[in-house]
Amino acid sequence: MSNEERLTAKGTMGFLRRLGPRVRPYRAPLLLAGVLMFCSVGIGLAFPLIVRELLDAAFLAEDGALLNRIALGLLLLFAALAVINFLQSYLTASVSEKVVADLRRDIFGSLVCQPPGFFAKRRVGELSSRLASDSGLIQGVLRFGVPEIIRQVTFLIGALVLVTITHPRLTLVTLTAIPIAASVGWFFGRRVRRLSTRIQDRLADAVARAEQVFTQIRTVQSFTRERYENEAYSSAINQARDEGLRRAMARASLTGAVTFAAFGAIVMVLWEGGRLVLAGALTPGTLVAFLLYAVTISGAITSLAGFWANLQEAAGAARRIFEILDHPVAIKSPINPRVLPTPVRGEIRYEGVTFRYEPDLPKVLDGIDLVLEEGATVALVGSSGSGKSTLASLIPRFFDVEEGSVTFDGIDVRDLSLEELRSRVGIVPQEPMLFAGTVRENLVYGNLNASQAEIEEVSRAAHAAEFIETFPDGYDQVVGERGVTLSAGQRQRIAIARVMLERPKLLILDEASSSLDSESEALVQDALERLMRDRTTLVIAHRLSTVIRSDRILVLDQGRIVDEGTHRDLLERSEVYDRLYRPQTHEPALP
């Protein structure tokens, strides 16, 4: 059963039950807030009785001193009520802040543990929307909705009990509003919930669109697509607006109908009570007290209708949030992981490896058998889509094999903890992405405990120190979103230094110098050669001139290893390798 079906089957309060375990650690302040709330409700329910005594005793008995005492007592009572409400409001707000902070941490923790394939099917902007706006809706319900529902329900029950004691006949008149309000609330509440879910989806679409534009702003502007993107974003916002207008209509209809039913009951009470006063069957003070209780009941019904609509909105947001929290982590550490032997050698072995991204898609890798010896440099070459990057991604378990196994020093990578496995694997991608912080923050991402001396050492080895030291703030220079203030060569050298700090035993190089100018390429290539010393290295090659000195070159074609050998051997016998290599060197192909 899906989350939406589960929430519907269990009612709107189902998502609150799911929040129960998250609220439980804060039950002490919540219990105190509940006690204060009941005290507040008790004072509110006592007010009409005090007014009745004031009217009947002070006015009918013409006792001015009693009037003064009652007025002073009311001031003191409401002063106490103000303090109680302040404390109750603060305690409730503090708990809601903590619960939603915990919820956001759990959502982020669930997302950051998902494999790359999870994010390939989802938009980052949509996930960010769930972290921010959906959590905000739940926070609003926890902070205002749930406490007020409890308060108003208590007011409603208490007032009904007191009016029944005061005058049963008038109570029947008052109760006519409740079934009408309940029916209207149920009807419009379901519509509000559906519309709220659609609104959150449309807003997520708009956020995702905006985030995509901001991250690709140079592409947008180079093609002069500002107007096009503005229209696309406006379209998404307009869809959210239209859904919001429909929700506003539903909420307004709910509020209007419930208000008419509630205050219509007050008019009936006033009419019937006035007849009783005229007949001498009811004192004016009792009628006023009854009317105050009727107003309390009507106000509670009207407020509950509004809070019911808020709960519908939160239920829609909860469905989206718990969809993430309930999503299983496809790739995770085993319960009892094995440990790599010491010293770590860095030998990788593929045995009968088959892989496809989806069950109904063709195989990307088919029957791969391969050994990467300790300290060797092995290059993967092949046309686009031949499976090079996929083959490399199986080592750090960004994906798991469908058949066969991948072992690291004789241990299946699925039997190792992800933390140990990935800490032994260093990856330098073709286009490294830096974080928006400082140079130092990007460097120490490879080793959070690195000293300044170690940072400077790897920076020099990667030829990064020579430009870092020219920055006004040196290692504390902010590099901008994705390192936009740096050149491609500078970003690449920082990425290499970052991997050097990690000190991995196995390297995966995704043609780390293919998009650079000749000067930057020479510096990066020298840095890579230093990084590769005494390490097993798997190179994904796009430009074959960079893999000539590799110990072995594997030729992939349609997910299979069709040949392997040195550069010279492959040129002499492999037609596939020849077709890949000759166009890059402008040499004639083999006859």
BELGI-V148651 format. One record per run of one state. SS is the DSSP state (H for helix, E for strand, L for the rest). FROM is the first residue (numbers start at 1). LEN is the number of residues. Records with the same first field share a line. If there is no record, write none. Layout:
SS = FROM-LEN / FROM-LEN
This chain:
L = 1-2 / 11-3 / 25-2 / 60-4 / 113-3 / 121-3 / 167-1 / 216-1 / 223-3 / 279-5 / 326-12 / 339-9 / 356-9 / 373-4 / 383-5 / 394-9 / 409-2 / 417-1 / 424-1 / 429-9 / 447-5 / 462-3 / 469-5 / 477-1 / 479-2 / 484-4 / 503-3 / 511-7 / 533-3 / 541-3 / 547-5 / 558-2 / 566-1 / 574-1 / 586-6
H = 3-8 / 14-11 / 27-33 / 64-49 / 116-5 / 124-43 / 168-48 / 217-6 / 226-53 / 284-42 / 388-6 / 413-3 / 418-6 / 439-8 / 452-10 / 465-4 / 474-3 / 481-3 / 488-15 / 518-15 / 544-3 / 567-7 / 575-11
E = 338-1 / 348-8 / 365-8 / 377-6 / 403-6 / 411-2 / 416-1 / 425-4 / 438-1 / 478-1 / 506-5 / 536-5 / 552-6 / 560-6
